[in-house]
Amino acid sequence: MNEQDLITGCKANDRRAQREVYDRYSPLMLAVARRYTARDADAEDVIVAAFYKVFEKIDTFTEMGSFEGWIRRIVVNEALMLLRKKHALRQASELSEVNPASYSVPAEAVQRLAEADIMSLLDQMPVGYRTVFNLYVVEGYKHREIAELLDISINTSKSQLILAKKRLREQLEKLGYRAADG
């Protein structure tokens, strides 16, 4: 079935179409959920809740954008709800004087790392750092959107990103990855 047939089938509560949507998109969406959670079990919980919502809210999909993107947004929102439930985002703090330029991650270091290595480094970060990093760097959200999603200030979002980059840079340096300029 093509994507349009799957969407039409899901809107008609066709279990076969729902199963195919789940089979087609769940591996990718599990990877998305995993970026926000430290435990595989939590990521699986996010996927279950997200796909339940996908099938429950399929009539709200306007087909103006990407179906995969629509599912991804639901997965990210479910991951954030899980983190909120666990109070994992309450430790976010705001810094007033931080120089963002001094905390960049060398591009060549990121290119040399395998995805599993990056996931391992992200897992070692505090939840707030990891969440803001994923939303900003991976998902492409702006700080204003992140602040609204996480119910934090824009400056807290910026601070968390700066601190996440700093932590990632420190971890990369410990592993022997060095910036090209020094």
Rosetta blueprint (number, residue, H / E / L):
1 M L
2 N L
3 E H
4 Q H
5 D H
6 L H
7 I H
8 T H
9 G H
10 C H
11 K H
12 A L
13 N L
14 D L
15 R H
16 R H
17 A H
18 Q H
19 R H
20 E H
21 V H
22 Y H
23 D H
24 R H
25 Y H
26 S H
27 P H
28 L H
29 M H
30 L H
31 A H
32 V H
33 A H
34 R H
35 R H
36 Y H
37 T L
38 A L
39 R L
40 D H
41 A H
42 D H
43 A H
44 E H
45 D H
46 V H
47 I H
48 V H
49 A H
50 A H
51 F H
52 Y H
53 K H
54 V H
55 F H
56 E H
57 K L
58 I H
59 D H
60 T H
61 F L
62 T L
63 E L
64 M L
65 G L
66 S L
67 F H
68 E H
69 G H
70 W H
71 I H
72 R H
73 R H
74 I H
75 V H
76 V H
77 N H
78 E H
79 A H
80 L H
81 M H
82 L H
83 L H
84 R H
85 K H
86 K L
87 H L
88 A L
89 L L
90 R L
91 Q L
92 A L
93 S L
94 E L
95 L L
96 S L
97 E L
98 V L
99 N L
100 P H
101 A H
102 S H
103 Y H
104 S L
105 V L
106 P L
107 A H
108 E H
109 A H
110 V H
111 Q H
112 R H
113 L L
114 A L
115 E H
116 A H
117 D H
118 I H
119 M H
120 S H
121 L H
122 L H
123 D H
124 Q L
125 M L
126 P L
127 V H
128 G H
129 Y H
130 R H
131 T H
132 V H
133 F H
134 N H
135 L H
136 Y H
137 V H
138 V H
139 E L
140 G L
141 Y L
142 K L
143 H H
144 R H
145 E H
146 I H
147 A H
148 E H
149 L H
150 L H
151 D L
152 I L
153 S L
154 I H
155 N H
156 T H
157 S H
158 K H
159 S H
160 Q H
161 L H
162 I H
163 L H
164 A H
165 K H
166 K H
167 R H
168 L H
169 R H
170 E H
171 Q H
172 L H
173 E H
174 K H
175 L L
176 G L
177 Y L
178 R L
179 A L
180 A L
181 D L
182 G L
